[in-house]
Amino acid sequence: MRHLLHALAVAAFALTLPAHADPAKATPTPKELLAKSKSAEWRTPDPQNLLYMQLPQGRVLIELAPDFAPLHAANIRLLAHEHYYDGLAIVRVQDNFVTQWDDPAGDEEHVDTSKLRPLGSAATTLAPEYTRAWDPKLPWTALPDGDVYAPQVGFSEGFPAARNPADGQAWLAHCYGMVGVGRDIDPRSGNGSALYAVIGQAPRALDRNIALVGRVLQGMQYLSGIPRGTGPLGFYEKPEQRIVIQSVRLGSDLPTAQRAKIEVLRTDSATFAALVEAKRQRRDDFYTVPAGRLDLCGISAPVREVAAAEPAH
Amino acid sequence: MRHLLHALAVAAFALTLPAHADPAKATPTPKELLAKSKSAEWRTPDPQNLLYMQLPQGRVLIELAPDFAPLHAANIRLLAHEHYYDGLAIVRVQDNFVTQWDDPAGDEEHVDTSKLRPLGSAATTLAPEYTRAWDPKLPWTALPDGDVYAPQVGFSEGFPAARNPADGQAWLAHCYGMVGVGRDIDPRSGNGSALYAVIGQAPRALDRNIALVGRVLQGMQYLSGIPRGTGPLGFYEKPEQRIVIQSVRLGSDLPTAQRAKIEVLRTDSATFAALVEAKRQRRDDFYTVPAGRLDLCGISAPVREVAAAEPAH
């Protein structure tokens, strides 16, 4: 197989480098590091923070970030609890930007508001939650290599985030797989009925201009590996191109047996720190010129399936 | 429509900002800037540098970068000229990483080399071209906001690139849509018969470890908006999942009438500089907190279709 990965590289014009990396000096692989991780380094996401979105192609699992967008997370929980999303659709896929799902009736050229699905108990407007005051009680794992957009970047509770010590604010960052709240011009118009996921190069200019509310843990390929819309902003031009959402359920509304058996590596764990270092200094048969650096969106918290506990007997 | 774009944002906890951006202070849109551009700011890619890859879904147009990878560009031209790629396939789509096309016979678990398509006049091994010595004759448009991975970043001849003044080397950068040469462990094993395009967050750690050879100018959505492979590294597990390449032609081998009528904005033009500034300082009804910054892979050289010249009569 021609991999482009796990193979040796000798940089042109740098032929004084060894022709083969010394296996003794090879950085450990993610697989090796994860295999050595301890149980306590993994967390089980709170079922109240897990959205199960069923598409025809498969299931998308999203973890909400209530510490960064509490009002939006609560509203999305209400919408899911009342089955608001069932039958809505992916209406927009803009290449190298976002996939968005929404009430299709809201995406017609002339919106007939009487056709919009009512939001039930959920609020129709919310205060914007684009940044928050930093709370020292929040976990924070800094990345060491700086960032083009923010004074400090790192991870908090598994989410890529940024901080500005000058004003004490923190915010989630628009990395691949992050989920945000679509809105109109009015900054109070976002309510969680329209959501999007980042499917390309991190559009970091959106940071602090719109509310991020979570991250895709599984099933990202069902949001990214689908045809792009050919209308303006990547909207599908024909209703039949839209991908219908069969259901969205909150984990805590599902019977225990139907809940995903997954864990997320704690981003304040020693193993995550080792993953960061292995990625920064990656050197193996293929990578002989380590980047020595890692950008915020160049790594994400690993997710693993766990075997169901054996019943006692 | 709920856009998440072109709408107003007021950052939470920053309510001293004006509730509505002053239209007089709104940054110009890319559309406005391009409409004012001058003809001389656009260039017509050399037909010898254009690959036309026909997939069942549509045409992918790739511009080669011979100033950064001359041996690889020449070999790929030969392969295209001799129709080597016709009937090969997209064999690998790894989410948030790359789409790769190749001789499917090379991706079986046990490669039967007698089944591999011969490379014809093209070389089977090439010296690696991962970096090059900087030549002051090359155009260079620096970006002002730094980079996590390289001392200097910017554009040269439309391609995102990096430079290291300390050793005088320069290299193309793995941004979205960049095309590279798949290879095995041996750094001389890349020859252009296997190519890949970046379809996710820029995997910058590949920079200087593998040869980049060009950029997708059109049709990127046919490489990104397709199902991910479920095998290791995103390889398709079943032959019928592969997407067959109908043909790859070099522009200079096509009759003039069949050549794409396209132009690429010069990255050393005043209009490109204005696009960079408008993106850095973006402020409009939606974006009220300008990033003030722009990363290398956050912008690319615009491509436009041009009307065919009217025949004189």
Interface residues (C-beta under 8 A of the other chain):
Chain A: M1 R2 H3 L4 L5 H6 A7 L8 A9 V10 A11 A12 F13 A14 V93 D95 N96 V98 Q100 D102 G106 D107 V111 A127 P128 E129 Y130 T131 R132 A133 D145 G146 D147 V148 Y149 Q169 C175 Y176 G177 G180 V181 G182 R183 D184 I185 D186 P187 S189 S193 A194 Y196 G200 Q201 A202 P203 R204 A205 L206 D207 R208 N209 I210 M220 Q221 S224 G225 I226 P227 R228 L233 F235 K279 R282 D285 F286 Y287 T288 V289 P290 A291 R293 L294 D295 C297 G298
Chain B: M1 R2 H3 L4 L5 H6 A7 L8 A9 V10 A11 A12 F13 A14 V93 D95 N96 V98 Q100 D102 G106 D107 V111 A127 P128 E129 Y130 T131 R132 A133 D145 G146 D147 V148 Y149 Q169 C175 Y176 G177 G180 G182 R183 D184 I185 D186 P187 S189 S193 A194 Y196 G200 Q201 A202 P203 R204 A205 L206 D207 R208 N209 I210 M220 Q221 S224 G225 I226 P227 R228 L233 F235 K279 R282 D285 F286 Y287 T288 V289 P290 A291 R293 L294 D295 C297 G298
